[in-house]
Amino acid sequence: MLFAGRLRILLWCLVWLLPGSGALAQGETLPVNPDRPLLQLGAGDQVKMEVFGRPEMDTVTYVSDDGTVRVPLAGAVRIGGLSPAEAAERVEAALRKGQFLVDPHVTFTVIQSRSQRVSVLGEVKSPGRYPIESNSTVLDLIAQAGGPTDKGADTIYILRPDGGGTLQRLSVGLKSVTDPQQGMPAILQTLRSGDSIFVPAAQQFYITGAVRAPATYRLDSDMTLLQAIARAGGVTERGSASRVQIRRKGSTGDYAVVAGKPNDKIQPDDVITVKERIF
């Protein structure tokens, strides 16, 4: 629990402090290391090895802590960090080198992956580290984590080390998955082991005065003053929708009070005050 808490704080800091962040445009993919397989075998993975024409050599085993598996006849063969196809080639080479088989054909199938994991942190119902498969997407991992909480933002962040080891931060819109005009949304692209997903808290606004449910509310995209008042249950019998003030923080950090109009766009941390009618 202590480690998980420290990891959460570290990733939160990286999300907000890391330079060079960006959003994924239509058709754009996450940065990857071309020398790194999409699915890497690692310690704890349960794999099935099959040798064509030699069913007595078929075996189900685990990748050991040192990245090796026990292969009938050939003994320990290191496959850690390889893809299943590369692992098969490594075992074939070991069988040929030991002169056990002349032309072996080996296949590896991952039964259970324990080494390939992605961290899901922030405003999700069950933060933690989750196993992934070769086709696991951002949406899959958020679903495994129980989905965003009511406080979760619509834009999330993916942290991924590039080929040079630099940590990249990319923003992904959760709602893009429902937009048929977006082609292949980033949220449906596959993840790699070592990625981290961070779901920040949504921006908020505050509403007080003559409304039925004064409180702090989640700020939706392009929300208007009229919609904000409706979110708070509407004005009371003594309230006036035409007597509304908005206290707003400017770019210099100073606050200004402006008269609110129904179609004004609400900004993060606005404080809306609905006044009572004069008569």
QUIURCOR-V292889 format. One record per backbone hydrogen bond with DSSP energy under -0.5 kcal/mol. CO is the residue of the C=O (numbers start at 1). NH is the residue of the N-H. If there is no record, write none. Layout:
co: (CO	CO)
nh: (NH	NH)
This chain:
co: (1	2	3	4	5	6	7	8	9	10	11	12	13	14	22	23	25	32	33	41	42	45	45	46	46	47	47	48	49	50	50	51	54	55	59	61	62	63	64	67	67	68	69	69	71	72	75	77	77	79	82	83	84	85	86	87	88	89	90	91	92	93	94	95	95	96	105	107	109	109	112	112	115	116	117	118	119	119	120	121	122	123	124	128	130	133	136	137	138	139	140	141	142	143	145	147	149	151	154	154	156	157	158	158	159	160	162	166	166	168	169	170	171	172	172	173	174	175	176	178	179	180	183	184	185	186	187	189	192	195	196	197	198	198	199	200	203	204	205	206	207	208	209	210	211	215	217	218	220	223	224	225	226	227	228	229	230	232	234	236	238	240	242	243	244	245	246	246	247	248	250	254	256	256	258	261	262	264	267	270	270	271	272	272	273	273	274	275)
nh: (5	6	7	8	9	10	11	12	13	14	15	16	17	18	171	25	28	34	36	81	45	47	63	111	112	49	61	109	59	52	107	54	57	58	49	47	64	44	67	79	80	64	71	77	75	74	71	69	79	82	41	87	88	89	90	91	92	93	94	95	96	97	98	100	101	99	52	50	48	111	46	114	117	132	194	130	121	197	128	199	124	149	127	120	118	136	191	141	142	143	144	145	147	146	126	125	152	202	156	174	172	198	160	170	196	168	165	162	168	160	22	158	24	156	174	176	177	178	179	180	182	183	185	27	188	189	139	138	195	119	159	121	157	200	123	153	219	269	217	272	215	274	211	236	214	207	205	220	223	266	228	229	230	231	232	234	233	213	212	239	277	243	244	275	260	273	248	258	271	256	253	250	248	258	246	264	226	225	270	206	272	247	208	274	245	275	210	240)
